[in-house]
Amino acid sequence: MKRGGGRVGLAVSAEKTAEAGRLEAGEGVWDSLVVGAGQAGLAASRFLLHKGIRHTVLDAEPGPGGAWRNRWDSLSMADVHGVADLPGLPAPKASAEPANRALPAYFGEYERRFGLPVERPVTVRRVEDEDGLLRVTSLDGEGRESVRLTRTLVNATGTWRGPFVPAVPGAGEFRGRQFHTVSYPGPEALRGKRVAVVGGGASAVQFLGELAEGSELLWITRRPPQWRSGPVDGLAVVSRIEAHVVRGLPPESIVSDTGIGLRPAEEAARRSGVFERRLPMFERILPEGLRWADGREERVDAILWATGFRPVLGHLAPLGLRTPEGGIELRREPGLVQGATTSVRDPRISLVGYGPSASTIGAGRAGRRAAVSVERFLSGRGASSAPSREA
Ligand SMILES: Cc1cc2nc3c(=O)[nH]c(=O)nc-3n(C[C@H](O)[C@H](O)[C@H](O)COP(=O)(O)OP(=O)(O)OC[C@H]3O[C@@H](n4cnc5c(N)ncnc54)[C@H](O)[C@@H]3O)c2cc1C
């Protein structure tokens, strides 16, 4: 049977193996632990179950949905750029329903239907080596610590918990309000305000579209925005990012690399001229506004940082996976799109939803690939059964 190919085959196998995933929870050594139950973690768990690999999924959220639970209320299923199906269950289509309701419901249905062994809220704090096994320390919702041992680990922690804001002098003195994408309060809270939206990606453009009717806007980007001029060549984008991570360089964001297109929802913003009036990055934040290198000053009431995210990998630090360049070198899998998931320094660790697989479509493919990598390691066919990093 073609593994993971057909929905029927997977469903039958999941029934047989769901129980295996739950067996001996908390006892002995797990064959694998998945950290994070977003798109990438659920896909990985699904394929691990399919292979009968005993594992559990630890997720920091109080309920299903991964990062989608926390997206702002005005982001509808019509606004998202397209959410790929989890393996074996079609994703909700474009609609007016908020993504932070539709996708958690979909993920919850997926977990139930396939009997995925998700434990939550469990936040992994540290992953350390212990005599060739991985020692995983976590906190539950009441702050109680627990420790699990596992042979392999699939990291699927996404980026939402790693908001990035550039360091700009004066930020602490600003008297207005500052938000990041993760805390975007919606257009009503910013109505009548003069708002600086910082960032050149899709989120910034969506915010400008939403705020154009009720707020006075400044758009600020570090580099000229990459307007999309034709269809996105997804393979080229992913291949470029993959080429980075297999060299151990920090990954760039897929979403930012696909370029920005304007949708009907951004029409009011386009008419207001905010896109043409774009400003370069300011050099200082003042108590009441912003100052540029050429002396220009603008008063603003709020700064909205749509400046992206960094992968959430701090809990893996004790394993010393990072290269001097700050990335995690992944093993190249020739001929496989989004196939690079296994750490070169420590083949017990797979990273999914990272680098080339940091999109909903990539997350599914990487989940499948990670399960293959785990199986390979457990059967002794990994590159090495011990990590190759220096002590
Ligand atoms: C604003 C925005 C819009 C986007 N829109 C699209 C889109 O339209 N289409 C698209 O394909 N992609 C989109 N993406 C990218 C996409 O959301 C992700 O790449 C994709 O959902 C993969 O999810 P994930 O499973 O890697 O991570 P997440 O959905 O972030 O899930 C990670 C999970 O890990 C948990 N976690 C984190 N740290 C720990 C820890 N230490 N211990 C335990 N659990 C932990 C989190 O709580 C979360 O449940 C968007 C991203 C952003 C930021």
The ligand as an ORCA input file, in Angstrom:
! r2SCAN-3c Opt
* xyz 0 1
  C      -0.684     36.122     10.446
  C      -0.389     34.835      9.713
  C      -1.190     34.427      8.660
  C      -0.905     33.255      7.966
  N      -1.704     32.889      6.930
  C      -1.433     31.749      6.270
  C      -2.273     31.321      5.194
  O      -3.224     31.988      4.852
  N      -1.961     30.154      4.566
  C      -0.882     29.385      4.946
  O      -0.630     28.340      4.348
  N      -0.096     29.749      5.964
  C      -0.344     30.915      6.629
  N       0.463     31.281      7.651
  C       1.527     30.372      8.082
  C       0.843     29.236      8.835
  O      -0.010     29.736      9.840
  C       1.788     28.274      9.504
  O       2.966     28.133      8.776
  C       1.120     26.912      9.578
  O      -0.138     27.050     10.181
  C       1.976     25.891     10.267
  O       1.609     25.805     11.581
  P       2.496     25.118     12.626
  O       1.867     23.823     12.976
  O       3.912     25.104     12.199
  O       2.445     26.140     13.844
  P       1.301     26.685     14.782
  O      -0.043     26.696     14.189
  O       1.873     27.956     15.323
  O       1.258     25.605     15.944
  C       2.295     25.478     16.862
  C       1.732     24.877     18.123
  O       2.823     24.612     18.991
  C       2.494     25.054     20.296
  N       3.728     25.335     21.002
  C       4.625     26.325     20.788
  N       5.645     26.216     21.663
  C       5.382     25.130     22.440
  C       6.071     24.502     23.503
  N       7.245     24.935     23.963
  N       5.509     23.404     24.084
  C       4.330     22.915     23.633
  N       3.649     23.477     22.598
  C       4.171     24.566     22.018
  C       1.649     26.289     20.054
  O       0.893     26.602     21.194
  C       0.798     25.824     18.872
  O      -0.346     25.116     19.295
  C       0.200     32.451      8.351
  C       1.000     32.846      9.430
  C       0.722     34.029     10.097
  C       1.615     34.438     11.243
*
